[in-house]
Amino acid sequence: MADDGGSSGRLRRLYNAPPPGDLVVLMAQFVKNPYVVRLLTYRFPGSGKGEDAELYGHKLGNLIMIALLSITEDFYKAIRLFQKIFSIKGDFLPATREKVSICAKTIEGKLIYGESKIDLGKYSGKRILEKVFLEPTNAGANKKAVKSIMRAEIIIAGPGDLYTTILPVLIVEDIQKALKKSKALKIFVVNVANKPFETKGYDVADYINAVKRHLGSFPFDKIIANSDFSIGIPKGYKYQYVSYKKAKKTSSIKLITSDIVDRAFPLYHNSAQLAKTIVENI
């Protein structure tokens, strides 16, 4: 809900609407027809850096969501209608109903405003993050999301960008309170590879420490990490595999390692192998 870059950011500015991108991508994964998935995730050719009202660079699913918002005049009704049209089951609940932005503090104490600047390292100085926070800092949680957390049997956080995707959800005050109170089995999935400007050089232990810095504790029971580093990461990508050597020596959290890398594109997980690993460890 804090996305301000690409197609989502442009639509957010143009229509004063919640950014639809992450929700559309998530919902598309639950569509059975592969052609519909391709349609919803289709991006119109051209750069997404131009004028907000231009078509190029926009994702079709994002445009559909904004159209449904215009029809229903309610973002949550738009989500449900999107699900009905494309036969998508499940609940998709934004962490907050408020219009929020992400801010970050670097290890030098420099403040960076905006998800896209943080994500792409578009600032000077040491591009190493210390902490992220939301503006407004007291953004209220989506009550339905809080209720879902409290009645869940299993809660999984990740994979995703640590500072611009996962932590911005967890730091919403009532979300983190519910997470800590919940009796569910809580699993944290660590990324396969570290992203430049966010987690460069991170070990699994550093992911744990980052969560502790933001929440005061690490409220997860188990951690899942990739164990196969044999596939070469394509040249041009300044990513490196996430190691777990330090975590294995220093952390008391149960660490589960498995070959869950996507061999076709080793920045990502193999979703089937990740799902299998989760199921085997619940």
Summary of the structure (lengths in Angstrom):
residues: 282
radius of gyration: 18.8
end to end distance: 29.5
largest distance: 54.9
contacts: 864
relative contact order: 0.09
helix: 39%
strand: 17%
